[in-house]
C-alpha cells in the first residue's frame, strides 16, 4: 500500500515490515483503551481476513509490524486498508466521545486539519497515508527489523527490557505466555545457510 514510488506492496503475499503512523505524530497510544482497539482489530484481521502477524510494537504515535497475508486472502494492501479504516473510525469515536480525554478538542482540530489535505477523508484523518512497506526476503534483514521492533520501547525509555513492554511481541519471542497478541514466531534456524547476527 502507499502511493509514493518505492513504497508499494508489490507482492501481496510476501512478508513485509510496515509502519503505520498517526497524523502529526500525535501520541494517541499513551491511552490503554486506544492500544486495545489496535490489538482487537489485529486479532480480527488474523481470524477473519487471513493476516499473519510475526512481530509488532505499539508506540505512542505509531506501530511497527512484520506481517503477511495468507494465500487466498484479499492480499496485504487490502487487509491494511481495512485495518486502518476500522481503527480510524473507532479511535476517533473513542477520542471525541470520551469525557475523560482531556485533549479531545485539540485532537479534533488536528484530525480535521489533516483531512483537508486528503480527498479520501471527509471530516477527519487519523492515519498518515502509506505504510512505508519493506519486503523481507533475506533472513538477516528480517532479523534486523525484528530486533528494531523489540528495541523500540527500550530506545524510547519506556522500559529497560523489550519483554517488559506488554504491547510488543518481544514476550512471545522469549517464550512468555503473558502476551496480549499471539504471533507466528519467525524460525530463523530453518533458513538454510543463515548465520545469526
C-alpha positions, -999 to 999 in steps of 0.1 A, spaced: 0 0 0 12 35 -4 13 58 -34 48 71 -34 73 54 -56 93 28 -37 66 24 -11 42 -1 -26 34 -37 -17 43 -54 -50 40 -89 -37 7 -91 -18 16 -124 0 52 -118 9 64 -109 44 67 -71 50 79 -47 76 54 -18 78 50 13 99 16 29 105 16 64 120 -9 88 134 -12 122 116 11 148 131 28 121 152 2 126 178 7 104 209 -27 87 209 -14 54 221 -5 66 255 -41 56 263 -45 19 271 -80 19 255 -66 31 222 -39 3 222 -66 -22 230 -86 -11 199 -55 -19 178 -50 -53 194 -86 -63 189 -85 -52 153 -53 -71 146 -69 -102 162 -99 -98 139 -77 -95 109 -59 -127 119 -91 -146 125 -112 -134 96 -91 -117 69 -60 -140 66 -34 -118 82 -3 -134 97 14 -112 123 51 -122 130 60 -92 152 47 -59 163 51 -30 187 26 -2 196 45 30 203 28 63 214 22 76 179 28 47 156 31 9 153 56 -13 135 47 -47 123 62 -77 104 33 -94 87 20 -110 55 -13 -121 40 -22 -158 36 -26 -170 0 -63 -169 -9 -70 -137 11 -76 -103 -4 -39 -95 0 -18 -74 23 -28 -40 9 -65 -47 13 -60 -60 48 -40 -30 59 -65 -7 43 -94 -23 62 -74 -23 94 -67 14 91 -103 23 81 -118 3 110 -93 15 137 -96 51 124 -133 51 129 -131 35 163 -102 56 176 -118 88 165 -151 79 182 -133 68 214 -113 100 214 -141 125 207 -168 108 227 -147 102 258 -155 127 286 -121 118 302 -100 126 272 -85 159 281 -71 165 247 -103 158 226 -108 194 214 -72 197 203 -73 162 187 -105 171 168 -87 201 153 -57 180 143 -78 153 127 -99 179 108 -68 198 97 -52 167 81 -84 156 65 -85 189 45 -54 178 25 -66 143 17 -95 137 -7 -100 102 7 -113 116 40 -144 136 46 -142 151 81 -113 135 100 -80 118 92 -63 98 118 -37 77 100 -10 91 77 -12 78 42 11 50 32 29 24 54 65 25 41 64 -12 34 97 -31 31 97 -66 17 116 -91 39 133 -116 16 166 -121 34 169 -135 70 195 -110 82 173 -81 71 143 -97 87 162 -102 120 173 -66 119 137 -54 116 126 -78 143 153 -66 167 144 -30 158 107 -36 166 115 -51 200 141 -25 209 117 5 202 103 8 237 138 5 252 152 32 230 122 54 238 129 50 275 95 33 282 111 1 296 146 -13 303 140 -46 286 119 -52 255 99 -80 271 88 -57 299 66 -38 274 32 -57 271 22 -41 237 50 -58 218 58 -93 205 91 -94 225 74 -115 252 63 -140 225 98 -144 213 113 -153 247 85 -179 254 65 -159 279 28 -166 279 15 -133 293 13 -116 259 -18 -97 245 -15 -108 209 -5 -142 196 21 -141 168 37 -165 144 73 -169 155 98 -165 128 120 -196 127 154 -183 117 170 -217 123 151 -231 94 169 -207 70 195 -226 50 229 -212 54 217 -185 78 242 -173 104 226 -152 132 240 -117 138 
